Amino acid sequence: MSLAGSLNQLVIEKLASGEGSDLAVRDRKTGFTFFNVEGGQYDYDANAKLFSITEGRLLVSKEFAESLGRSADAGAGAGEISIGATMQPIETMQLDQNGDVKSARLPALNQPGVGTVPGPDVIIGELIGLQQLTSGAVNGRVGISLGTDACNKGTENVDWFALPSNDHPFIPQNLYRMSSGATNTERFEQLGQSWGKHAFTAASSNTCGFGCNGVGGNHLGSGCSDAYGAGLNGSQTGIGSRAWVNPFTGSFRRFNSQQSQRPQS
């Protein structure tokens, strides 16, 4: 794997506890790990909303060392890395004295004005239908899906490359029910969740009224929209497990024919 070929698509990813390193430097498209990051000093400036990591140690990953034909260099030091990022709160939680969550809220994102915002920004602009996908129930249950119309509220075109590329949106669905009481508002329960639909080939409509720039195909243009009907979102072609997708980076491992099979009971 060539590091030079991945320079413009590298990401820093937080690793799970127990993996031996705090962070990893990876190719966001392939998921290939070049370096692990250990140590470093973490700091957060609440007033400036600035998060920084300084003097992290870059260690050559096992898979990068093997790709270079130098397996013995796995874990070898390759330098230091410092990272700075402006943060924006996406969830605020209050904890009780035992450390349990008492309440949580999702503050509004900072998107002043109306219309497009800087960068790519895909939102669901409209739900366009509900469909039952089987002719009958299986073990007392049926499969249903919703149609979705995605809009790019950003000023930049969004990558919309089909599998096996990582560069496309992934569309999962959840189903909830509000019920009970005189106004059917006393109980809110989740009834089910779907696998995710891997997007492909964008249209260039203007559902959200942002002003489509006319770009489609491998990109969803600035201001443009792309509709997937309920039948397409629920079809077995082009859907995959949520577990394959990193929810923070959107990256997923390229899957082969064995991985694309559902687990056998």
For each residue, the residues with C-beta under 8 A, 3 or more apart:
1: 5 6 27 30 32 34 63 64 67
2: 5 6
3: 6 7 34 64
4: 7
5: 1 2
6: 1 2 3 9 10 27 29 30 32 34
7: 3 4 10
8:
9: 6 27 28 29
10: 6 7 25 26 27 28 34
11: 25 26 27 28 249 251
12: 23 24 25 37 83
13: 23 24 25 26 246 248 249 251
14: 22 23 248
15: 19 21 22 23 24 36
16: 19
17:
18:
19: 15 16
20: 36
21: 15 24 36 37 38 59
22: 14 15 37 38 39 40 56
23: 12 13 14 15 36 37 53 56
24: 12 13 15 21 33 35 36 37 61
25: 10 11 12 13 33 34 35 36 37 58 81
26: 10 11 13 31 32 33 34 249 251
27: 1 6 9 10 11 30 31 32 34
28: 9 10 11 31 166 249 250 251
29: 6 9 165 166 167 251
30: 1 6 27 166 254
31: 26 27 28 166 246 251 252 253 254
32: 1 6 26 27 63 64
33: 24 25 26 36 61 63 64
34: 1 3 6 10 25 26 27 60 61 64
35: 24 25 58 59 60 61 64 78 81
36: 15 20 21 23 24 25 33 58 59 61 75
37: 12 21 22 23 24 25 40 53 56 57 58 59 81
38: 21 22 56 57 59
39: 22 55 56 57
40: 22 37 53 54 55 56 57 81 82
41: 53 54 55
42: 51 52 53
43: 51 52 53 54
44: 50 51 52 87
45: 48 49 50 51 52
46: 49
47:
48: 45 86
49: 45 46 86 87 88
50: 44 45 84 85 86 87
51: 42 43 44 45 84 85 86 87
52: 42 43 44 45 82 83 84 85
53: 23 37 40 41 42 43 56 81 82 83
54: 40 41 43 82
55: 39 40 41 80 82
56: 22 23 37 38 39 40 53 80 81 82 83
57: 37 38 39 40 77 80 81
58: 25 35 36 37 77 78 79 80 81
59: 21 35 36 37 38 75 76 77 78
60: 34 35 64 65 73 74 75 76 77 78
61: 24 33 34 35 36 64 65 74
62: 65 66 71 74 75
63: 1 32 33 66 67
64: 1 3 32 33 34 35 60 61 67 68 74
65: 60 61 62 68 70 71 72 73 74 76
66: 62 63 69 70 71 74
67: 1 63 64
68: 64 65 73
69: 66
70: 65 66 73
71: 62 65 66 74
72: 65
73: 60 65 68 70 76
74: 60 61 62 64 65 66 71
75: 36 59 60 62
76: 59 60 65 73
77: 57 58 59 60
78: 35 58 59 60
79: 58
80: 55 56 57 58
81: 25 35 37 40 53 56 57 58
82: 40 52 53 54 55 56
83: 12 52 53 56
84: 50 51 52
85: 50 51 52
86: 48 49 50 51
87: 44 49 50 51
88: 49 109 110
89: 92 107
90: 106 107 109
91: 104 105 106 107
92: 89 104 105 106 107
93: 101 102 103 104
94: 101 102 103 104
95: 99 100 101 102
96: 99 100 102
97:
98:
99: 95 96
100: 95 96
101: 93 94 95 104
102: 93 94 95 96
103: 93 94
104: 91 92 93 94 101
105: 91 92
106: 90 91 92
107: 89 90 91 92
108: 111
109: 88 90
110: 88
111: 108 117 153
112:
113: 117
114:
115: 153 210 211 223
116: 121 152 153 154 155 210 211 222 223
117: 111 113 121 153 154 155
118: 154 155 156
119: 154 155 156
120: 152 154 156 157 158 159
121: 116 117 152 153 154
122: 150 151 152 153 154 158 169 220
123: 150 151 153 208
124: 127 148 149 150 151
125: 149 150 151 207 208 225
126: 148 149 207 208 227
127: 124 146 147 148 149
128: 146 147 148 149 227 229 230
129: 146 147 229 230
130: 144 145 146 147 230
131: 144 145 147 229 230 231 234
132: 142 143 144
133: 142 143 144 145 231 234 235
134: 137 138 142 143
135:
136: 142
137: 134 140 141 142
138: 134 141 142 143
139:
140: 137
141: 137 138
142: 132 133 134 136 137 138
143: 132 133 134 138 234
144: 130 131 132 133 175 230 234
145: 130 131 133 173 194 230 231 233 234
146: 127 128 129 130 173 230 233
147: 127 128 129 130 131 227 228 229 230 231 232 233
148: 124 126 127 128 171 227 228 233
149: 124 125 126 127 128 205 207 225 226 227 228
150: 122 123 124 125 169 171 199 220 225 226 227 228
151: 122 123 124 125 207 208 210 223 224 225
152: 116 120 121 122 157 158 210 220 221 222 223 224 225
153: 111 115 116 117 121 122 123 208 210 223
154: 116 117 118 119 120 121 122 158 222
155: 116 117 118 119 222
156: 118 119 120 222
157: 120 152 213 215 219 220 221 222
158: 120 122 152 154 169 202 219 220
159: 120 165 167 168 218 219
160: 167 168 169 199 200 201 202 217 218 219 220 226
161: 165 167 168 200 218
162: 165 168 198 199 200 201
163: 168 198 200 238
164: 254 255
165: 29 159 161 162 168
166: 28 29 30 31 250 251 252
167: 29 159 160 161
168: 159 160 161 162 163 165 198 199 200
169: 122 150 158 160 199
170: 196 197 198 199 240 245 250 252
171: 148 150 196 197 199 228 233
172: 193 194 195 196 197 242
173: 145 146 193 194 233
174: 190 192 193 194
175: 144 190 191 192 193
176: 188 189 190 191
177: 187 188 189 191
178: 184 185 187 188
179: 184 186 187 189
180: 184 185 186 187
181: 184 185 186 187
182:
183: 186
184: 178 179 180 181
185: 178 180 181
186: 179 180 181 183
187: 177 178 179 180 181
188: 176 177 178
189: 176 177 179
190: 174 175 176 193
191: 175 176 177
192: 174 175
193: 172 173 174 175 190 242
194: 145 172 173 174 234 239
195: 172 239 240 241 242
196: 170 171 172 239 240 241 242 245
197: 170 171 172 228 232 233 238 239
198: 162 163 168 170 238 239 240
199: 150 160 162 168 169 170 171 202 226 228
200: 160 161 162 163 168 238
201: 160 162 216 217 218
202: 158 160 199 215 216 217 218 219 220 221 224 226
203: 216 224 225 226 227
204: 212 213 214 215 216 220 221 224 226
205: 149 212 224 225 226 227
206: 209 210 211 212 223 224 225
207: 125 126 149 151 225 227
208: 123 125 126 151 153 223 225
209: 206
210: 115 116 151 152 153 206 222 223 224
211: 115 116 206 223
212: 204 205 206 215 221 222 223 224 225
213: 157 204 221 222 223 224
214: 204 221 224
215: 157 202 204 212 219 220 221 222 224
216: 201 202 203 204 219 220 221 224 226
217: 160 201 202
218: 159 160 161 201 202
219: 157 158 159 160 202 215 216
220: 122 150 152 157 158 160 202 204 215 216 224 225 226
221: 152 157 202 204 212 213 214 215 216 224
222: 116 152 154 155 156 157 210 212 213 215
223: 115 116 151 152 153 206 208 210 211 212 213
224: 151 152 202 203 204 205 206 210 212 213 214 215 216 220 221
225: 125 149 150 151 152 203 205 206 207 208 212 220
226: 149 150 160 199 202 203 204 205 216 220
227: 126 128 147 148 149 150 203 205 207
228: 147 148 149 150 171 197 199 232 233
229: 128 129 131 147 232 233
230: 128 129 130 131 144 145 146 147 233 234
231: 131 133 145 147 234 235
232: 147 197 228 229 235
233: 145 146 147 148 171 173 197 228 229 230
234: 131 133 143 144 145 194 230 231 239
235: 133 231 232 238 239
236: 239
237:
238: 163 197 198 200 235
239: 194 195 196 197 198 234 235 236
240: 170 195 196 198 244 245 252 255 260
241: 195 196 244
242: 172 193 195 196 245
243:
244: 240 241 252 253 255 259
245: 170 196 240 242 250 251 252
246: 13 31 249 250 251 252
247: 250
248: 13 14
249: 11 13 26 28 246
250: 28 166 170 245 246 247
251: 11 13 26 28 29 31 166 245 246
252: 31 166 170 240 244 245 246 255
253: 31 244 259
254: 30 31 164
255: 164 240 244 252 259 260
256: 259 260
257: 260 261
258: 261
259: 244 253 255 256
260: 240 255 256 257
261: 257 258 264
262:
263:
264: 261
265:
